[in-house]
Amino acid sequence: MLKTAIDVGGTFTDCLVLDEQGQIHQFKSPTTPEDPALGLINVLTKTAAFFKMDLTEFMSNVGLFIAHGSTLATNALLTGRIAKVGQMTTKGFRDHIEIRRGYKNIRTSRFNVFVPPYKPLVPRYLRIPVEERILYTGEILTPLKEEDVYAAVKKFREDKVEAVAICFLHSYINPAHEKRALEICRAEMNGTYVTASHEVLPVFREYERFSTTVVSAAVGPITERYLAALSERLKGLGFRGTLYLVQGGGLVQSVEESARRAVSLIGSGPAAAPSGAIRLGQCIGTNNLVSVDVGGTSFDICLIQNGAIPTTDYNWVGDERVAMKLVDVQSIGAGGGSIAWIDSLGLLRVGPQSAGADPGPACYGKGGSQPTVTDADLVLGFVPADYFLGGEIPLKPDLAEKAIRSVAEPLGLDVPTAAKTIFTTVNSLMADKMIEVSTKRGYDVRDFALVVGGGAGPVHSAHLAELLEIPTVIVPRYAAAYSAFGMLNMELGRHFSRSIIARMKLLDLERVNQLFLDMEAEAREVLSEIGIARQDTVLSRSVDMRYVGQFHEVEVTDVPLGTLGPAEFEKITEAFHVRHKDLYTFNMREREVEFLNLRLKATARHETLKLAEIPEATHEISAALKRRRRVLWSLERGFEETAVYDGTRLAAGHKISGPAIIEEPATTVVIPESYVCTVDGVKNYILHRR
């Protein structure tokens, strides 16, 4: 059976197919923003044609199908195309999501009086208080007044609410009241999306838990409808395999679980790439990597140290707090479709606006008229006009030049100089973001290898590395479908968490062990529902800890399985001191530590993806020479005739010294003068600084 991974990006929809011989085949098709499923079907149709099948026959041979709808959930939240949400909460706490710890705004100074007030996702008249109260110990102080729940349901019906978020105080420790309210709502509001905070985020900190639950409710209906329609569409095409969705936390999960916890799909697009980067780093024996994905709309970066994908619970999506565990990927609006423009000071800027998939860059000839990075790449000679996406999309240099002229003339520049300025500007933006991400964590980016993906990534990667003095660049043969490649390397599973707030001296060891056992039982049940046997379930524990008096915590992963006793907790505490010093360069061993959250990661047993090897080179590199093209490497030297190699004719061991260009059907690898490119045994292009 075939294994298929699909990444629905902002500009292109990418598809990778792993066949029964272990070969990976890649395909691309323009994304259809008005109906993302249409672009998905288009790329599957192209894939089926490659395998000489009609679409129905091809889909009947697909056993495992991994897709993601990250742009759906994230964009719905950012654009405000969300459901009408009602919130049911503990009496006296209806304004919690509006007060939000006193955050006035998150992107400018708190003293900026011109920032408009935060507008919560749920208006106050739809935040209905319910009489009930559970203490932080889990004891019931005030029983749930079910009449209030029914009254809230009546109000929600009258106001045609599309989703309900149930958020009670201390439900993370005792969810009894939330479960009963959930039961009533689902019985009385059949067809309405209903979720509760103990299902979404069962940890302490009411604001984070309430906010994340409300966000999940806000994007829940649109996500549920999309996934249901997608499942039916695939089923109608003959698909009888298993459909999984990428989660923002770096795992994949079933459709049902994804729909139930819709917030988990936020950020799922960029979350896939780092898994692919780790696998590619193994090819050159390094696990310290900077993973970058340069797509048509955005530039995504993730810093990976010691082969561990970084995650964070402190996330903002627009103005909303999402406290789910998400892969720590930083993004800026810099990609192939990013638009060049002149600001009020008369300076050339690039992004964050993008031409996207429709109309796309001017050179696509689909009606776009604004100059983009891809237009500049074409004018400079870095990308071919006749072999873009293997020749499927013929580019029009005259339209690219016309678009760039619109910014060149006001600046008093000729078209090539303006194109070079656009190219340099976007590279500087990306390099600055990479420095920000690395130095913020105390690392020197020169100590890392750069793993590059995205359609525009291999065009800009070596210039980025040159700016930052990064010695090694890895360009995979699947660079154009980088996130989809990452999906093939991801683990199936889910994160679980419970709160236990106590100082080390007051820690109830029996309760800690019981909570871990409860999470493990829940994990096995969740994974068994999607066909993962107990013996194939892999569990790993971690603990969130901090020094008494601190606000932020540190996740400690050195937690053994089985029953934990005093000796194990001494080792966990020591691991916390070491981890704190690694992160912040100091620790405070004299200060007491505090345990906050217990965490469990449950995954299905996963085998490392085996990459198909290619033959060793038996012919000279000159045999792969495709043509020569005029390329503007520097303004001082002007356009130079540059060797262009056919990537399909390159074999393991071939070396190409820059300046040169390699043309693959789905991407173009640009090699500046200061780099030498070596083709490795699995067809990665490894660039080393001279």
C-alpha positions as CSV (number, residue, x, y, z in Angstrom):
1,M,0.0,0.0,0.0
2,L,1.1,3.6,-0.7
3,K,1.7,6.1,2.0
4,T,0.8,9.7,1.1
5,A,1.6,13.0,2.8
6,I,0.0,16.3,1.7
7,D,0.9,19.9,2.8
8,V,-1.7,22.5,1.9
9,G,0.4,25.7,1.8
10,G,-0.4,29.3,1.0
11,T,0.8,29.1,-2.6
12,F,1.2,25.4,-3.5
13,T,-0.2,22.1,-2.3
14,D,2.5,19.5,-2.1
15,C,2.2,15.8,-2.2
16,L,4.8,13.1,-1.4
17,V,4.1,9.4,-2.0
18,L,6.2,6.6,-0.4
19,D,5.8,3.5,-2.5
20,E,6.2,-0.1,-1.6
21,Q,9.9,-0.1,-2.8
22,G,10.8,2.8,-0.5
23,Q,10.9,5.4,-3.2
24,I,9.5,8.8,-2.5
25,H,7.8,10.7,-5.4
26,Q,6.9,14.4,-5.1
27,F,4.2,16.5,-6.8
28,K,3.0,20.1,-6.6
29,S,-0.1,21.9,-7.7
30,P,-1.3,25.5,-7.0
31,T,-3.4,25.9,-3.8
32,T,-7.0,27.0,-4.4
33,P,-7.7,29.4,-1.5
34,E,-11.5,29.5,-2.1
35,D,-11.6,25.7,-1.6
36,P,-8.4,24.1,-0.2
37,A,-9.8,20.6,-0.9
38,L,-9.9,21.3,-4.6
39,G,-6.2,22.0,-4.7
40,L,-5.7,18.8,-2.8
41,I,-7.8,16.8,-5.3
42,N,-5.8,18.4,-8.2
43,V,-2.4,17.3,-6.8
44,L,-3.8,13.8,-6.2
45,T,-5.0,13.6,-9.8
46,K,-1.6,14.6,-11.0
47,T,-0.1,11.9,-8.7
48,A,-2.4,9.2,-9.9
49,A,-1.5,10.0,-13.5
50,F,2.2,9.5,-12.7
51,F,1.3,6.0,-11.4
52,K,-0.7,5.4,-14.6
53,M,-4.0,5.1,-12.6
54,D,-7.2,7.0,-12.5
55,L,-7.8,8.9,-9.3
56,T,-10.2,6.3,-7.8
57,E,-7.8,3.4,-8.5
58,F,-4.9,5.3,-7.0
59,M,-6.9,6.3,-3.8
60,S,-7.9,2.6,-3.3
61,N,-4.1,1.8,-3.1
62,V,-3.4,4.5,-0.5
63,G,-3.2,2.9,3.0
64,L,-2.1,5.8,5.1
65,F,-2.9,9.4,4.3
66,I,-1.5,12.3,6.2
67,A,-2.8,15.8,5.6
68,H,-3.1,19.0,7.6
69,G,-5.4,21.9,7.7
70,S,-3.2,24.4,9.5
71,T,-4.0,27.3,7.3
72,L,-7.7,26.6,7.9
73,A,-7.7,26.9,11.7
74,T,-5.0,29.5,12.0
75,N,-6.3,31.7,9.2
76,A,-9.9,31.4,10.5
77,L,-8.7,32.8,13.8
78,L,-6.5,35.6,12.3
79,T,-9.1,36.7,9.8
80,G,-12.0,36.6,12.3
81,R,-14.0,34.0,10.2
82,I,-14.9,32.1,13.3
83,A,-18.0,30.6,14.9
84,K,-20.3,32.6,17.2
85,V,-19.2,31.3,20.6
86,G,-21.0,31.2,23.9
87,Q,-19.1,30.6,27.1
88,M,-20.4,28.9,30.3
89,T,-18.2,29.7,33.3
90,T,-18.1,29.8,37.1
91,K,-20.1,32.6,38.6
92,G,-17.9,35.5,39.3
93,F,-15.4,34.7,36.5
94,R,-17.2,35.7,33.3
95,D,-14.7,38.5,32.6
96,H,-11.6,36.3,32.9
97,I,-10.9,36.1,29.2
98,E,-11.3,39.9,28.8
99,I,-9.1,40.9,31.8
100,R,-6.5,38.4,30.5
101,R,-3.8,39.0,33.2
102,G,-3.9,42.7,32.5
103,Y,-2.4,42.3,29.0
104,K,-3.4,45.5,27.1
105,N,-1.7,44.3,23.9
106,I,1.1,42.0,23.0
107,R,3.1,43.7,20.3
108,T,3.6,47.3,21.4
109,S,4.3,49.1,24.7
110,R,1.7,48.7,27.4
111,F,1.8,52.5,27.7
112,N,0.7,53.1,24.1
113,V,-2.7,54.8,24.7
114,F,-3.6,54.6,21.0
115,V,-3.9,50.8,20.9
116,P,-7.6,49.9,20.8
117,P,-9.0,47.7,23.7
118,Y,-8.8,44.0,23.3
119,K,-12.0,42.5,21.8
120,P,-12.6,39.1,23.3
121,L,-13.9,36.2,21.0
122,V,-17.0,35.9,23.2
123,P,-19.0,39.1,23.9
124,R,-20.0,39.6,27.5
125,Y,-23.7,38.9,27.0
126,L,-22.7,35.4,25.8
127,R,-20.5,34.7,28.7
128,I,-23.0,33.1,31.1
129,P,-22.2,32.5,34.7
130,V,-23.2,29.3,36.4
131,E,-23.4,28.7,40.1
132,E,-20.8,26.0,41.1
133,R,-17.5,26.0,42.8
134,I,-14.7,23.4,43.1
135,L,-11.7,24.2,45.3
136,Y,-8.1,23.9,44.2
137,T,-7.9,20.6,46.2
138,G,-10.7,19.1,44.0
139,E,-13.3,19.3,46.8
140,I,-16.8,20.5,45.8
141,L,-17.6,23.7,47.7
142,T,-20.8,24.5,45.8
143,P,-22.6,21.8,43.8
144,L,-23.4,22.5,40.2
145,K,-26.8,24.3,39.8
146,E,-28.2,22.6,36.7
147,E,-30.9,25.1,36.4
148,D,-28.2,27.7,35.5
149,V,-26.8,25.3,32.8
150,Y,-30.3,24.9,31.2
151,A,-30.8,28.6,31.4
152,A,-27.5,29.2,29.6
153,V,-28.4,26.6,26.9
154,K,-31.7,28.5,26.4
155,K,-29.8,31.8,26.0
156,F,-27.4,30.2,23.5
157,R,-30.2,28.8,21.4
158,E,-32.0,32.2,21.3
159,D,-28.8,33.9,20.1
160,K,-28.0,31.1,17.6
161,V,-24.7,30.3,19.1
162,E,-22.6,27.9,16.9
163,A,-20.1,26.7,19.5
164,V,-20.0,26.5,23.3
165,A,-16.9,26.6,25.6
166,I,-17.4,25.3,29.1
167,C,-14.8,26.7,31.5
168,F,-15.2,26.1,35.2
169,L,-12.8,27.0,38.0
170,H,-10.3,24.2,39.0
171,S,-11.8,21.7,36.5
172,Y,-8.3,20.5,35.8
173,I,-8.2,18.8,39.2
174,N,-11.9,17.7,39.3
175,P,-13.8,17.8,36.0
176,A,-17.1,16.5,37.5
177,H,-19.1,19.7,37.0
178,E,-17.7,20.4,33.5
179,K,-18.6,16.8,32.5
180,R,-22.2,17.2,33.6
181,A,-22.6,20.6,31.9
182,L,-21.0,19.1,28.8
183,E,-23.5,16.2,28.9
184,I,-26.5,18.6,29.2
185,C,-25.3,20.9,26.4
186,R,-24.7,18.0,23.9
187,A,-28.1,16.6,24.7
188,E,-29.9,19.9,24.5
189,M,-27.9,21.5,21.6
190,N,-27.6,18.6,19.1
191,G,-25.5,19.8,16.2
192,T,-23.7,22.5,18.1
193,Y,-20.0,22.2,18.6
194,V,-19.4,21.9,22.4
195,T,-16.1,21.6,24.2
196,A,-14.9,21.9,27.8
197,S,-11.6,23.0,29.3
198,H,-10.8,19.7,30.9
199,E,-10.8,18.1,27.5
200,V,-8.7,20.8,25.8
201,L,-6.1,21.8,28.4
202,P,-6.4,20.1,31.9
203,V,-3.8,22.2,33.6
204,F,-3.8,25.1,36.1
205,R,-3.8,28.9,35.2
206,E,-7.4,29.8,34.5
207,Y,-6.8,32.5,31.9
208,E,-4.7,30.3,29.7
209,R,-7.1,27.4,30.1
210,F,-10.2,29.5,29.4
211,S,-8.6,31.3,26.5
212,T,-7.4,28.1,24.8
213,T,-10.8,26.5,25.2
214,V,-12.6,29.5,23.7
215,V,-10.2,29.5,20.8
216,S,-10.9,25.8,20.3
217,A,-14.6,26.4,20.2
218,A,-14.2,29.4,17.9
219,V,-12.4,27.4,15.2
220,G,-14.1,24.1,16.0
221,P,-17.2,24.3,13.7
222,I,-15.2,25.3,10.6
223,T,-12.6,22.6,11.3
224,E,-15.2,20.0,11.9
225,R,-17.0,20.8,8.7
226,Y,-13.9,20.8,6.7
227,L,-12.6,17.5,8.0
228,A,-16.0,15.8,7.6
229,A,-16.2,17.1,4.0
230,L,-12.6,16.1,3.3
231,S,-13.2,12.6,4.7
232,E,-16.4,12.1,2.6
233,R,-14.7,13.5,-0.5
234,L,-11.8,11.0,-0.1
235,K,-14.2,8.2,0.7
236,G,-16.1,9.0,-2.5
237,L,-12.8,8.7,-4.5
238,G,-12.3,5.2,-3.2
239,F,-10.0,5.9,-0.2
240,R,-10.4,3.2,2.4
241,G,-7.2,3.8,4.4
242,T,-6.5,5.9,7.5
243,L,-6.5,9.7,7.5
244,Y,-4.3,11.5,10.0
245,L,-3.9,15.2,10.7
246,V,-0.7,17.0,11.8
247,Q,-1.0,18.6,15.2
248,G,0.7,21.9,16.2
249,G,2.6,20.0,18.9
250,G,4.6,18.0,16.4
251,L,2.6,14.7,16.4
252,V,-0.1,13.3,14.1
253,Q,-3.6,12.3,15.2
254,S,-6.9,11.0,13.9
255,V,-9.6,13.1,12.3
256,E,-12.0,12.5,15.2
257,E,-9.4,13.6,17.8
258,S,-8.4,16.6,15.7
259,A,-12.0,17.7,15.4
260,R,-12.7,17.3,19.1
261,R,-9.7,19.4,20.0
262,A,-9.6,21.8,17.1
263,V,-7.2,24.1,18.7
264,S,-4.5,21.4,18.3
265,L,-4.5,22.1,14.5
266,I,-3.3,25.6,15.0
267,G,0.3,26.0,13.8
268,S,0.3,22.5,12.3
269,G,1.9,23.5,9.0
270,P,5.3,24.6,10.2
271,A,5.2,21.9,12.9
272,A,6.0,19.2,10.3
273,A,9.3,20.5,8.9
274,P,11.6,20.0,11.9
275,S,10.9,16.3,12.0
276,G,12.2,16.1,8.4
277,A,15.2,18.3,9.3
278,I,16.3,15.9,12.0
279,R,16.2,13.0,9.6
280,L,18.2,14.9,7.0
281,G,20.8,15.9,9.7
282,Q,21.4,12.2,10.3
283,C,22.7,12.0,6.7
284,I,25.7,14.2,7.6
285,G,26.0,13.1,11.2
286,T,24.8,16.3,13.0
287,N,21.9,17.0,15.2
288,N,22.4,20.7,15.7
289,L,20.3,22.2,12.9
290,V,18.6,25.4,11.8
291,S,15.5,24.3,9.8
292,V,14.1,26.9,7.4
293,D,11.2,26.7,5.1
294,V,10.9,29.4,2.4
295,G,7.5,29.1,0.8
296,G,5.5,31.4,-1.3
297,T,4.0,33.3,1.6
298,S,6.2,32.9,4.7
299,F,9.7,32.1,6.1
300,D,9.6,29.6,8.9
301,I,12.6,28.9,11.2
302,C,13.1,26.3,13.9
303,L,16.4,26.0,15.9
304,I,17.1,22.3,16.8
305,Q,19.7,21.4,19.3
306,N,20.8,17.9,20.1
307,G,18.1,16.4,17.9
308,A,15.3,17.7,20.1
309,I,12.4,19.6,18.5
310,P,11.7,22.7,20.7
311,T,8.2,23.2,21.9
312,T,6.5,26.0,23.9
313,D,3.3,26.5,25.8
314,Y,3.5,30.3,25.6
315,N,1.9,31.1,22.2
316,W,0.0,34.1,20.8
317,V,-2.1,33.7,17.7
318,G,-3.1,37.2,16.7
319,D,-4.4,38.6,20.1
320,E,-5.4,35.2,21.5
321,R,-3.6,33.2,24.0
322,V,-3.1,29.5,23.0
323,A,-1.4,27.6,25.8
324,M,-1.2,24.3,23.9
325,K,2.2,22.6,23.4
326,L,3.3,23.8,19.9
327,V,6.5,23.3,18.0
328,D,8.5,26.5,18.5
329,V,8.6,27.8,14.9
330,Q,9.1,31.5,14.3
331,S,7.7,33.0,11.1
332,I,7.9,36.2,9.1
333,G,6.2,37.3,5.9
334,A,9.1,36.7,3.5
335,G,8.8,34.2,0.7
336,G,8.7,33.8,-3.0
337,G,5.4,35.6,-3.3
338,S,6.4,38.5,-1.0
339,I,5.7,41.9,-2.6
340,A,8.3,44.6,-2.9
341,W,7.1,48.1,-2.2
342,I,8.3,51.6,-1.4
343,D,7.5,53.0,2.1
344,S,6.8,56.6,3.1
345,L,10.5,57.3,3.5
346,G,11.2,56.3,-0.1
347,L,12.9,53.0,1.0
348,L,12.5,49.6,-0.7
349,R,10.7,47.1,1.5
350,V,9.8,43.4,0.9
351,G,6.7,41.8,2.5
352,P,4.9,40.9,4.7
353,Q,2.2,41.2,2.0
354,S,2.2,38.3,-0.4
355,A,0.8,37.7,-3.9
356,G,-0.1,34.2,-2.7
357,A,-1.5,31.6,-5.1
358,D,-4.0,33.8,-6.7
359,P,-3.0,35.9,-8.6
360,G,0.6,35.0,-7.7
361,P,3.8,36.7,-8.9
362,A,3.5,38.8,-12.0
363,C,5.7,36.4,-14.0
364,Y,3.0,33.7,-13.6
365,G,0.8,35.6,-16.0
366,K,-2.3,35.2,-13.9
367,G,-3.1,38.8,-13.5
368,G,-0.6,39.8,-10.8
369,S,1.1,43.1,-11.4
370,Q,3.1,43.8,-8.2
371,P,6.8,42.9,-8.0
372,T,7.6,39.9,-5.9
373,V,10.7,38.0,-4.9
374,T,10.1,35.3,-7.5
375,D,9.9,38.0,-10.2
376,A,13.3,39.3,-9.0
377,D,14.8,35.7,-9.0
378,L,13.6,35.3,-12.6
379,V,15.1,38.7,-13.7
380,L,18.4,37.8,-12.0
381,G,18.6,34.5,-13.8
382,F,18.4,32.3,-10.7
383,V,15.2,30.5,-11.8
384,P,14.4,29.3,-15.3
385,A,11.6,30.7,-17.3
386,D,11.0,27.5,-19.2
387,Y,11.5,24.9,-16.4
388,F,9.7,26.3,-13.4
389,L,7.9,23.3,-11.7
390,G,9.4,21.1,-14.4
391,G,8.0,23.3,-17.2
392,E,4.4,23.1,-16.0
393,I,4.3,26.8,-15.2
394,P,6.1,28.8,-18.0
395,L,7.2,32.1,-16.5
396,K,7.1,35.4,-18.4
397,P,10.2,37.5,-18.0
398,D,8.6,40.5,-19.7
399,L,5.9,40.7,-17.0
400,A,8.4,40.3,-14.2
401,E,10.5,43.2,-15.6
402,K,7.4,45.3,-16.0
403,A,6.4,44.7,-12.4
404,I,9.9,45.4,-11.0
405,R,10.1,48.6,-13.1
406,S,7.2,50.0,-11.0
407,V,9.6,50.2,-8.0
408,A,12.8,50.7,-10.0
409,E,11.8,54.0,-11.6
410,P,10.7,55.8,-8.5
411,L,14.1,54.8,-6.9
412,G,16.1,55.9,-10.0
413,L,17.3,52.3,-10.6
414,D,17.4,50.1,-13.6
415,V,15.5,46.8,-13.5
416,P,18.4,44.5,-12.8
417,T,19.7,46.7,-10.0
418,A,16.2,46.8,-8.5
419,A,15.8,43.1,-8.8
420,K,19.2,42.6,-7.0
421,T,18.1,45.0,-4.3
422,I,14.8,43.0,-3.7
423,F,16.9,39.8,-3.6
424,T,19.4,41.2,-1.1
425,T,16.6,42.8,1.1
426,V,14.6,39.6,1.5
427,N,17.8,37.7,2.3
428,S,18.7,40.2,5.0
429,L,15.2,40.0,6.5
430,M,15.5,36.2,6.7
431,A,19.1,36.3,8.1
432,D,18.0,38.9,10.8
433,K,15.3,36.5,11.9
434,M,17.7,33.6,12.1
435,I,20.1,35.7,14.2
436,E,17.2,36.8,16.5
437,V,16.0,33.2,17.1
438,S,19.5,31.8,17.7
439,T,20.9,34.6,19.9
440,K,17.7,34.8,22.0
441,R,18.5,31.2,23.0
442,G,22.2,31.9,23.5
443,Y,23.5,30.0,20.5
444,D,25.8,31.0,17.6
445,V,24.2,30.2,14.3
446,R,27.6,29.4,12.8
447,D,27.7,26.2,15.0
448,F,24.6,24.8,13.2
449,A,24.0,23.2,9.8
450,L,21.3,24.9,7.7
451,V,18.5,22.6,6.4
452,V,16.5,24.3,3.7
453,G,13.1,23.6,2.3
454,G,10.3,25.3,0.4
455,G,10.1,26.1,-3.3
456,A,12.2,29.3,-2.8
457,G,14.5,27.9,-0.1
458,P,17.2,26.4,-2.4
459,V,17.4,29.6,-4.4
460,H,18.2,31.7,-1.4
461,S,19.8,29.3,1.1
462,A,23.5,29.6,0.1
463,H,23.2,33.4,0.1
464,L,21.6,33.2,3.6
465,A,24.4,31.0,4.8
466,E,27.0,33.3,3.3
467,L,25.6,36.3,5.2
468,L,25.6,34.3,8.4
469,E,28.9,32.4,7.8
470,I,27.1,29.1,8.2
471,P,29.6,26.4,6.9
472,T,27.1,23.7,5.8
473,V,23.8,23.8,4.0
474,I,21.6,20.7,3.3
475,V,19.2,21.0,0.4
476,P,17.1,17.8,0.2
477,R,15.8,16.4,-3.0
478,Y,12.4,16.9,-1.5
479,A,13.0,20.6,-0.6
480,A,10.0,21.7,-2.6
481,A,7.7,19.5,-0.5
482,Y,9.7,20.0,2.8
483,S,6.7,20.0,5.2
484,A,5.2,16.9,3.5
485,F,8.6,15.2,3.9
486,G,8.5,16.1,7.6
487,M,5.1,14.4,7.9
488,L,6.6,11.1,6.7
489,N,9.0,11.3,9.7
490,M,6.4,12.3,12.3
491,E,5.2,10.2,15.1
492,L,1.5,9.3,15.7
493,G,0.4,10.2,19.2
494,R,-0.7,12.8,21.6
495,H,0.5,14.9,24.6
496,F,-1.3,14.6,28.0
497,S,-0.9,16.8,31.1
498,R,-2.0,17.1,34.7
499,S,-1.3,19.8,37.3
500,I,0.1,19.1,40.7
501,I,1.3,22.4,42.2
502,A,3.5,21.7,45.2
503,R,7.0,22.4,46.6
504,M,9.4,19.5,46.7
505,K,9.0,19.1,50.5
506,L,5.2,19.0,50.3
507,L,5.0,16.8,47.2
508,D,2.5,13.9,47.5
509,L,4.4,11.1,45.8
510,E,1.4,8.7,45.9
511,R,-0.7,11.3,44.0
512,V,2.1,12.0,41.5
513,N,2.4,8.3,40.7
514,Q,-1.4,8.0,40.4
515,L,-1.7,10.9,38.0
516,F,1.0,9.4,35.8
517,L,-0.8,6.1,35.8
518,D,-4.1,7.8,35.0
519,M,-2.5,9.6,32.0
520,E,-0.9,6.4,30.8
521,A,-4.2,4.6,30.9
522,E,-5.9,7.4,29.0
523,A,-3.1,7.4,26.5
524,R,-3.4,3.7,25.8
525,E,-7.1,4.0,25.4
526,V,-6.8,7.0,23.0
527,L,-4.2,5.2,20.9
528,S,-6.1,1.9,20.9
529,E,-9.1,3.7,19.4
530,I,-7.0,4.3,16.3
531,G,-5.6,0.7,16.2
532,I,-2.3,1.1,18.1
533,A,-1.7,-2.0,20.3
534,R,-0.5,-1.7,23.9
535,Q,2.9,-3.3,23.0
536,D,3.4,-0.7,20.2
537,T,2.8,2.3,22.5
538,V,5.8,4.3,23.5
539,L,5.5,6.5,26.6
540,S,7.8,9.3,27.8
541,R,7.3,11.5,30.9
542,S,8.3,15.0,31.7
543,V,7.7,17.5,34.5
544,D,7.3,21.3,34.5
545,M,9.4,22.8,37.4
546,R,10.5,26.2,38.6
547,Y,12.2,27.8,41.6
548,V,9.9,29.1,44.2
549,G,9.1,32.7,43.3
550,Q,9.6,32.3,39.6
551,F,6.7,32.8,37.1
552,H,7.9,30.7,34.1
553,E,8.8,27.1,34.4
554,V,11.3,24.7,32.8
555,E,10.3,21.3,31.3
556,V,12.5,18.5,32.6
557,T,12.5,15.3,30.4
558,D,14.6,13.1,32.6
559,V,11.7,11.4,34.3
560,P,11.7,7.5,34.4
561,L,8.7,5.3,33.9
562,G,7.3,3.2,36.7
563,T,6.8,4.1,40.4
564,L,8.7,7.2,41.5
565,G,10.2,7.4,44.9
566,P,12.4,9.9,46.8
567,A,15.5,8.8,45.0
568,E,14.0,9.4,41.6
569,F,12.8,12.9,42.6
570,E,16.2,13.8,43.8
571,K,17.5,12.9,40.3
572,I,14.7,14.9,38.7
573,T,15.5,17.9,40.8
574,E,19.2,17.6,39.9
575,A,18.2,17.4,36.2
576,F,16.2,20.6,36.7
577,H,19.2,22.5,38.1
578,V,21.3,21.4,35.1
579,R,18.6,22.2,32.6
580,H,18.0,25.7,34.1
581,K,21.7,26.4,33.8
582,D,21.8,25.2,30.2
583,L,18.9,27.6,29.3
584,Y,19.8,30.6,31.4
585,T,23.5,30.2,32.3
586,F,22.8,30.0,36.1
587,N,20.9,28.0,38.7
588,M,19.9,28.5,42.3
589,R,20.5,25.2,44.1
590,E,20.0,26.9,47.5
591,R,16.4,27.7,46.5
592,E,13.5,25.3,46.9
593,V,12.0,23.9,43.7
594,E,8.3,23.7,42.8
595,F,6.5,21.1,40.7
596,L,3.7,22.4,38.5
597,N,2.6,20.1,35.7
598,L,3.1,16.4,34.9
599,R,3.3,15.6,31.2
600,L,3.1,12.4,29.2
601,K,3.9,11.9,25.5
602,A,2.4,8.8,24.0
603,T,3.3,7.7,20.5
604,A,3.1,4.7,18.3
605,R,6.4,2.8,17.8
606,H,8.0,4.5,14.9
607,E,10.7,3.3,12.5
608,T,13.2,5.8,11.0
609,L,12.3,6.6,7.4
610,K,14.7,4.8,5.1
611,L,15.8,7.0,2.2
612,A,16.4,5.4,-1.1
613,E,20.0,5.5,-2.2
614,I,21.1,6.6,-5.7
615,P,23.9,5.1,-7.8
616,E,27.5,6.3,-7.5
617,A,28.7,8.6,-10.2
618,T,30.2,6.8,-13.2
619,H,30.5,9.8,-15.5
620,E,32.1,13.2,-15.4
621,I,30.1,16.1,-14.1
622,S,30.3,17.7,-17.5
623,A,27.8,15.1,-18.8
624,A,25.1,16.6,-16.5
625,L,25.7,20.1,-18.0
626,K,22.3,21.2,-19.3
627,R,23.1,24.7,-20.6
628,R,24.5,28.1,-19.7
629,R,22.4,31.1,-18.5
630,R,23.1,34.7,-17.9
631,V,23.0,35.3,-14.1
632,L,23.6,38.5,-12.2
633,W,25.8,37.4,-9.3
634,S,27.1,40.9,-8.5
635,L,26.3,44.4,-9.7
636,E,30.0,45.1,-10.2
637,R,30.6,42.2,-12.7
638,G,27.1,42.4,-14.3
639,F,25.5,39.3,-15.9
640,E,27.8,36.3,-16.3
641,E,27.4,33.1,-18.3
642,T,26.8,30.5,-15.6
643,A,26.8,26.7,-15.9
644,V,23.3,25.1,-15.3
645,Y,23.2,21.4,-14.4
646,D,20.4,18.9,-14.9
647,G,19.6,17.6,-11.4
648,T,18.1,14.4,-12.7
649,R,21.5,13.4,-14.2
650,L,23.5,13.9,-11.1
651,A,24.7,10.9,-9.1
652,A,26.3,10.3,-5.7
653,G,29.7,11.8,-5.4
654,H,29.3,14.5,-8.0
655,K,30.8,17.9,-7.0
656,I,30.0,21.2,-8.4
657,S,31.9,24.4,-7.6
658,G,30.1,27.7,-7.6
659,P,29.0,29.8,-9.3
660,A,26.6,27.3,-10.7
661,I,22.9,26.3,-10.7
662,I,21.2,23.0,-10.5
663,E,17.7,22.6,-12.0
664,E,15.4,20.0,-10.5
665,P,11.8,19.5,-11.7
666,A,10.4,21.0,-8.5
667,T,13.2,23.4,-7.4
668,T,16.4,25.2,-8.3
669,V,19.6,25.1,-6.3
670,V,21.7,28.2,-6.5
671,I,25.4,27.8,-5.7
672,P,27.4,31.0,-5.1
673,E,31.1,31.3,-5.8
674,S,32.1,30.7,-2.2
675,Y,30.4,27.3,-2.0
676,V,31.0,23.8,-3.3
677,C,28.1,21.4,-3.7
678,T,28.4,17.6,-3.2
679,V,25.6,15.1,-4.1
680,D,25.4,12.5,-1.3
681,G,24.1,9.0,-1.4
682,V,20.4,9.8,-1.0
683,K,20.4,12.8,-3.4
684,N,20.8,15.6,-0.9
685,Y,22.8,18.6,-2.1
686,I,25.4,19.4,0.6
687,L,26.9,22.8,0.2
688,H,30.1,23.6,2.0
689,R,31.9,27.0,2.3
690,R,35.2,27.0,0.5
